[in-house]
């Protein structure tokens, strides 16, 4: 099973205010606890990302994670997903100023490795928490 669920982490994807852990927490809470393996697994991954210094308790990227993030080379191609472009540029910014990044890898107890991919405006430093492209990458078994 791949955790990203077509770009989502938890039900409803990440929101501007929420980040990853709030998404997972609300998903678990709405169901009266981690009733199924998927929710329990997502919750464990978020906790491990918090322990690994990647996410804050409210699901946002830590300053250290952002500082150490690496640019994902999109081969000089601008972001093409029209939904993502609309969200990223709604503040008047230019799509060419938004780049895709990845955090350092965190190893789960199972030995599997995951990382968070996200968009950041390189001119303003703004991190996108709204689009479904803010996700955890890695195959989770």
WOPE-V424224 format. One record per backbone hydrogen bond with DSSP energy under -0.5 kcal/mol. CO is the residue of the C=O (numbers start at 1). NH is the residue of the N-H. If there is no record, write none. Layout:
BEGIN
CO;NH / CO;NH
END
This chain:
BEGIN
1;3 / 1;140 / 2;5 / 4;8 / 5;8 / 8;10 / 10;13 / 15;19 / 18;22 / 19;23 / 20;24 / 21;25 / 22;26 / 23;27 / 24;28 / 25;29 / 26;30 / 27;31 / 28;31 / 28;33 / 29;32 / 33;35 / 36;40 / 37;41 / 38;42 / 39;43 / 40;44 / 41;45 / 42;46 / 43;47 / 44;48 / 45;49 / 46;50 / 47;51 / 48;52 / 49;54 / 49;55 / 50;53 / 54;62 / 56;59 / 59;20 / 60;56 / 62;66 / 63;67 / 64;68 / 65;69 / 66;69 / 70;102 / 71;73 / 72;74 / 74;77 / 81;85 / 82;86 / 83;87 / 84;88 / 85;89 / 87;90 / 89;92 / 94;97 / 95;98 / 97;122 / 99;120 / 100;72 / 101;118 / 102;70 / 106;108 / 106;114 / 108;111 / 112;108 / 114;106 / 115;137 / 116;103 / 117;135 / 118;101 / 119;128 / 120;99 / 120;122 / 121;125 / 126;121 / 127;129 / 131;134 / 133;135 / 135;117 / 137;115 / 138;3 / 139;141
END
